[in-house]
Amino acid sequence: MSLMVVNILLALAWMGIMSNFSLGSFIAGITLSHIILWIARPLYPEQTYFLRLWGGMAFTGWMVKEIVVSAWKVAGGVLGVGEKVCPAVIAIPLDVKSDWEIELFACCVTLTPGTLSLDVAPDRKTLYVHAMFGSDPDALRHEIKSTMERRIIEVLE
């Protein structure tokens, strides 16, 4: 049984013991059971639950920051006070392999203002992206691969 399931079951048990089936009680139970499982992690050396959970939370925080920064950049470009708008379609070679990784990468690119995933090549080795600020395609390709794709690979592998 995975530690995530154990974490949820312990949280539900906490809610039952406390006779309080509210969201606050569930959050308290999840937090308490997470601490207990963290202390007991040497018993489960093969589990990657904590790495994935904290890595996923860090990725989510980073993604929110990127969305906010990109939104400001797009707003500046539209108002004419920021970088000049220079639309381009860019081919990005993919290091992610599975369908899940490719889909997550494409969705993250689309969520970031100023970029839009257009298509994945039939051989699943290239993602085509429309960029609002594509004056330097190589720099944009490097930025997307070295930040977003690298973080996705780190979290999922």
ABEGO torsion letter per residue (X at the ends): XBAAAAAAAAAAAAAAAAGBBBAAAAAAAAAAAAAAAAAAAAABAABAAAAAAAAAAAAAAAAAAAAAAAAAAAAAAAAGABBBBBBBBBBBBBABABAAAAAAAAAAAAABBGBBBABBBAAGABBBBBBABAABAAAAAAAAAAAAAAAAAAAAX
